[in-house]
């Protein structure tokens, strides 16, 4: 069992010189000190108080569970608010340097450590700081990945907005650029929603699409064939001349169940106004 080198005398020294610790810390963290108020405002993260909290965990020595939980909370907070990681790394390294500066001053004043004790102390303190950093970055990365996946799913849903207008008729207005990734999402969501909502007629409005690559057109046709296989009739509106010419060159024809209209309004008049 390793010798415990941090006693109440050392803890008392840090508490007594708390303000001096803050001043030294700020002098080391040259890039972060001007961002402290911004980080507090954006993420409600109090860097100064958290620095004292980290030091207390380190000096206690037997608070590994609490230390890792604190690192997890910090990692999630920084990921949630997309705070700059370089600031966090500089801040923790500044805490490390300030901690050792205080240890040096304390040893000059009280002669508490011999050479062997200093090497052991280095291992104990630095390992805890490294454990904090490792846990912080793991939780930051894990939460950030989950956040990005969630945001991507939101974007995907917005890029394929299926809008019910009756219990059996839905509109899918497509706007912007269609690429292979988006047509893959289109196929997945269309087939899923047809099954979930029991859609009988799906009106796909392409008036917001100026052009499509050949591969995208082919993928779109596969989606239309898929809707037919699921018993849903597809109505296409708003085809642009350039897209029609591309389809002619590719030899693509709609099946007899798929109707086309020049505008969305024409399709709505046909299927809603009787």
C-alpha positions as CSV (number, residue, x, y, z in Angstrom):
1,X,0.0,0.0,0.0
2,X,1.3,3.4,-1.0
3,X,2.2,5.9,1.7
4,X,-0.3,8.7,2.1
5,X,1.6,12.0,1.9
6,X,-1.3,14.5,2.0
7,X,-2.2,15.4,5.6
8,X,-4.5,17.9,7.2
9,X,-1.5,20.3,7.5
10,X,-1.2,20.5,3.7
11,X,-5.0,20.8,3.2
12,X,-5.0,23.6,5.6
13,X,-2.2,25.3,3.8
14,X,-4.2,25.3,0.5
15,X,-7.3,26.6,2.2
16,X,-5.3,29.4,3.9
17,X,-3.8,30.5,0.6
18,X,-6.9,30.1,-1.5
19,X,-6.8,33.6,-3.0
20,X,-3.1,33.2,-3.8
21,X,-3.9,30.0,-5.6
22,X,-6.5,31.7,-7.8
23,X,-4.0,34.5,-8.6
24,X,-1.3,32.1,-9.6
25,X,-3.8,30.0,-11.6
26,X,-4.9,32.9,-13.6
27,X,-1.3,33.9,-14.3
28,X,-0.7,30.5,-15.8
29,X,-3.9,30.2,-17.8
30,X,-3.2,33.2,-20.1
31,X,-5.6,32.2,-22.9
32,X,-8.4,31.1,-20.6
33,X,-8.6,33.9,-18.0
34,X,-10.3,36.3,-20.4
35,X,-12.9,33.7,-21.3
36,X,-13.9,32.8,-17.8
37,X,-17.0,35.1,-17.8
38,X,-18.0,33.9,-21.3
39,X,-17.8,30.3,-20.2
40,X,-19.8,31.0,-17.1
41,X,-22.5,32.8,-19.2
42,X,-22.7,30.3,-22.0
43,X,-22.4,27.0,-20.0
44,X,-23.0,28.1,-16.4
45,X,-19.5,26.6,-15.7
46,X,-17.6,28.4,-12.9
47,X,-14.0,27.6,-13.7
48,X,-12.6,29.1,-10.5
49,X,-14.9,27.2,-8.2
50,X,-14.4,24.0,-10.2
51,X,-10.6,24.4,-9.9
52,X,-10.9,24.5,-6.1
53,X,-13.2,21.5,-6.3
54,X,-10.7,19.5,-8.4
55,X,-7.9,20.4,-6.0
56,X,-9.9,19.2,-3.0
57,X,-10.6,15.9,-4.7
58,X,-6.9,15.5,-5.5
59,X,-5.8,16.3,-2.0
60,X,-8.3,14.0,-0.4
61,X,-6.7,11.1,-2.4
62,X,-9.5,8.6,-1.8
63,X,-12.2,10.3,-3.8
64,X,-11.6,8.5,-7.2
65,X,-15.3,7.8,-7.7
66,X,-16.3,11.4,-6.9
67,X,-13.4,12.7,-9.1
68,X,-14.6,10.7,-12.1
69,X,-18.2,11.7,-11.6
70,X,-17.0,15.3,-11.5
71,X,-15.0,14.8,-14.7
72,X,-18.1,13.2,-16.3
73,X,-20.3,16.2,-15.4
74,X,-17.7,18.6,-16.8
75,X,-17.3,16.6,-20.0
76,X,-21.0,16.6,-20.7
77,X,-21.3,20.3,-19.9
78,X,-18.5,21.2,-22.2
79,X,-19.9,19.0,-25.0
80,X,-23.4,20.3,-24.6
81,X,-22.3,23.9,-25.0
82,X,-19.6,23.2,-27.6
83,X,-17.0,24.9,-25.5
84,X,-13.4,25.0,-26.9
85,X,-11.4,21.9,-25.7
86,X,-8.1,23.7,-25.9
87,X,-9.4,26.1,-23.1
88,X,-10.2,23.1,-20.9
89,X,-6.8,21.5,-21.5
90,X,-4.9,24.7,-20.8
91,X,-7.0,25.3,-17.6
92,X,-6.3,21.8,-16.2
93,X,-2.6,22.1,-17.0
94,X,-2.5,25.5,-15.3
95,X,-4.1,23.9,-12.2
96,X,-1.4,21.2,-12.3
97,X,1.4,23.8,-12.5
98,X,-0.1,25.9,-9.7
99,X,-0.6,22.8,-7.5
100,X,3.1,22.0,-7.9
101,X,4.2,25.5,-7.4
102,X,2.3,25.5,-4.0
103,X,3.8,22.2,-3.1
104,X,7.2,23.6,-3.7
105,X,6.5,26.7,-1.6
106,X,5.0,24.6,1.2
107,X,8.1,22.3,1.3
108,X,10.4,25.3,1.5
109,X,8.4,26.6,4.4
110,X,7.8,23.3,6.3
111,X,10.4,20.8,4.9
112,X,7.7,18.1,4.7
113,X,9.1,15.9,1.9
114,X,12.3,14.1,1.2
115,X,13.4,13.1,-2.3
116,X,11.6,9.7,-2.2
117,X,8.4,11.3,-0.9
118,X,8.5,13.9,-3.8
119,X,8.7,11.1,-6.4
120,X,5.8,9.3,-4.7
121,X,3.8,12.5,-4.4
122,X,4.4,13.2,-8.1
123,X,2.9,9.9,-9.0
124,X,-0.1,10.3,-6.7
125,X,-1.1,13.8,-7.7
126,X,-0.4,13.6,-11.4
127,X,-2.1,10.3,-11.8
128,X,-5.3,11.8,-10.3
129,X,-5.1,14.8,-12.6
130,X,-4.5,12.5,-15.6
131,X,-7.5,10.3,-14.5
132,X,-9.6,13.5,-14.4
133,X,-8.5,14.5,-17.9
134,X,-9.1,11.0,-19.3
135,X,-12.5,10.7,-17.9
136,X,-13.4,14.2,-19.0
137,X,-12.4,13.6,-22.6
138,X,-14.0,10.2,-22.8
139,X,-17.3,11.6,-21.6
140,X,-17.0,14.7,-23.7
141,X,-16.4,12.5,-26.8
142,X,-19.2,10.0,-26.0
143,X,-21.8,12.7,-25.3
144,X,-20.7,14.8,-28.3
145,X,-21.1,11.8,-30.6
146,X,-24.6,11.1,-29.2
147,X,-25.5,14.8,-29.6
148,X,-24.3,14.8,-33.2
149,X,-26.2,11.7,-34.0
150,X,-29.3,13.2,-32.5
151,X,-28.9,16.4,-34.5
152,X,-28.3,14.4,-37.6
153,X,-31.5,12.5,-37.1
154,X,-33.3,15.8,-36.7
155,X,-31.8,17.1,-39.9
156,X,-32.7,13.9,-41.7
157,X,-36.3,14.2,-40.6
158,X,-36.5,17.8,-41.7
159,X,-34.9,16.9,-45.1
160,X,-37.7,14.4,-45.7
161,X,-40.8,16.0,-44.3
162,X,-43.8,13.8,-44.9
163,X,-47.0,15.8,-44.2
164,X,-50.4,14.1,-43.7
165,X,-53.3,16.0,-45.3
166,X,-55.9,13.3,-44.8
167,X,-55.8,10.0,-43.0
168,X,-54.6,8.3,-46.2
169,X,-52.9,11.1,-48.3
170,X,-49.6,12.7,-47.5
171,X,-47.4,15.3,-49.2
172,X,-43.6,15.0,-49.4
173,X,-42.2,18.4,-50.5
174,X,-38.5,18.1,-51.5
175,X,-36.4,21.3,-51.5
176,X,-32.8,22.0,-52.1
177,X,-30.1,19.6,-53.3
178,X,-30.7,15.9,-53.7
179,X,-27.7,13.7,-53.3
180,X,-27.2,10.0,-52.9
181,X,-27.2,10.3,-49.1
182,X,-30.4,12.2,-49.0
183,X,-32.1,9.8,-51.4
184,X,-31.1,6.9,-49.2
185,X,-32.7,8.7,-46.2
186,X,-35.7,9.4,-48.5
187,X,-36.2,5.7,-49.3
188,X,-35.9,4.6,-45.7
189,X,-38.3,7.2,-44.3
190,X,-40.9,6.9,-47.1
191,X,-41.2,3.1,-46.8
192,X,-41.3,3.3,-43.0
193,X,-43.9,6.1,-42.9
194,X,-46.1,4.3,-45.5
195,X,-46.2,1.3,-43.2
196,X,-46.7,3.3,-40.0
197,X,-49.3,5.8,-41.3
198,X,-51.0,3.4,-43.8
199,X,-50.5,5.9,-46.6
200,X,-52.4,5.1,-49.7
201,X,-51.4,8.2,-51.8
202,X,-48.0,9.9,-51.5
203,X,-47.7,13.2,-53.4
204,X,-44.0,14.0,-54.0
205,X,-43.5,17.6,-55.0
206,X,-40.2,18.2,-56.8
207,X,-40.8,21.9,-57.7
208,X,-38.1,22.9,-55.2
209,X,-35.5,20.7,-56.9
210,X,-33.7,22.4,-59.7
211,X,-31.5,19.5,-60.9
212,X,-30.6,16.0,-59.9
213,X,-27.7,13.7,-60.9
214,X,-28.5,10.6,-62.8
215,X,-27.7,8.3,-59.8
216,X,-30.1,10.4,-57.7
217,X,-32.9,10.0,-60.3
218,X,-32.3,6.3,-60.4
219,X,-32.5,6.1,-56.6
220,X,-35.7,8.2,-56.6
221,X,-37.3,5.7,-59.1
222,X,-36.4,2.9,-56.8
223,X,-38.2,4.6,-54.0
224,X,-41.3,5.1,-56.2
225,X,-41.2,1.4,-57.1
226,X,-40.9,0.6,-53.4
227,X,-44.0,2.6,-52.5
228,X,-46.0,0.7,-55.2
229,X,-44.9,-2.6,-53.8
230,X,-46.3,-1.5,-50.4
231,X,-49.7,-0.7,-52.0
232,X,-49.2,3.1,-52.0
233,X,-49.8,5.2,-55.1
234,X,-47.2,7.8,-55.9
235,X,-48.1,11.2,-57.5
236,X,-45.2,13.3,-58.8
237,X,-45.6,17.1,-59.1
238,X,-43.4,20.0,-60.2
239,X,-40.9,18.2,-62.4
240,X,-38.5,20.8,-63.9
241,X,-37.7,20.6,-67.6
242,X,-34.0,19.8,-67.0
243,X,-34.9,16.8,-64.8
244,X,-37.4,15.6,-67.4
245,X,-34.7,15.7,-70.1
246,X,-32.4,13.7,-67.9
247,X,-35.0,11.1,-67.3
248,X,-35.7,10.8,-71.1
249,X,-32.0,10.3,-71.8
250,X,-31.8,7.6,-69.1
251,X,-34.9,5.9,-70.6
252,X,-36.9,6.2,-67.4
253,X,-40.6,6.0,-67.5
254,X,-43.1,6.0,-64.7
255,X,-45.3,3.0,-64.3
256,X,-49.0,3.3,-65.1
257,X,-49.9,3.7,-61.4
258,X,-47.7,6.8,-61.0
259,X,-49.3,10.0,-62.2
260,X,-47.6,13.4,-62.8
261,X,-49.0,16.9,-62.4
262,X,-47.4,20.2,-63.4
263,X,-48.0,21.7,-59.9
264,X,-48.9,20.6,-56.4
265,X,-52.1,22.5,-56.6
266,X,-53.3,20.5,-59.6
267,X,-52.7,17.3,-57.7
268,X,-54.5,18.6,-54.7
269,X,-57.5,19.6,-56.9
270,X,-57.5,16.1,-58.3
271,X,-57.4,14.2,-55.1
272,X,-59.0,16.4,-52.5
273,X,-61.6,18.4,-54.3
274,X,-64.4,16.2,-55.5
